[in-house]
């Protein structure tokens, strides 16, 4: 059965994280918190009825001011988390480039972009099937880029990933599970 509702999905990449903390519990910096508060005014009046997020601290901290303002809980979805690198990588740009060139490339204990796609896309589609209105989904640069790459059939790729900022906001208009439009709305720095 085809769902003919055109839904607005706001994808929000987390704000500026503390790079001194080298794990998934990295919090936002002071500037990151300030930018997260700046998102509140933007999302007022958008008709958002649900907020979903990666459980990572930096994502939740990015969405908390808006969730509080809208009176909505943040529903944490484990499968929206960032790609596991496996170990700290000093030359992250080179590592990311290799992954985008070969979606199966990964470090021994890490996750490939193909593996990220295998968990992020079904999680996104489950959200779509459970909610027929405008929603916000908070996540990470790589995980959101892989999702956008899937829905644009490769149109959103490494160059677009590299242009993402912290925070960043994309609007997807989805009909059923088909992407009708993609627009980058807000980006910082």
Secondary structure as GFF3:
##gff-version 3
##sequence-region A 1 189
A	DSSP	beta_strand	6	13	.	.	.	ID=ss1
A	DSSP	alpha_helix	30	43	.	.	.	ID=ss2
A	DSSP	beta_strand	50	53	.	.	.	ID=ss3
A	DSSP	alpha_helix	57	70	.	.	.	ID=ss4
A	DSSP	beta_strand	74	76	.	.	.	ID=ss5
A	DSSP	three_ten_helix	78	80	.	.	.	ID=ss6
A	DSSP	alpha_helix	92	101	.	.	.	ID=ss7
A	DSSP	alpha_helix	113	130	.	.	.	ID=ss8
A	DSSP	beta_strand	135	139	.	.	.	ID=ss9
A	DSSP	alpha_helix	141	151	.	.	.	ID=ss10
A	DSSP	alpha_helix	158	163	.	.	.	ID=ss11
A	DSSP	beta_strand	168	175	.	.	.	ID=ss12
A	DSSP	beta_strand	178	187	.	.	.	ID=ss13
###
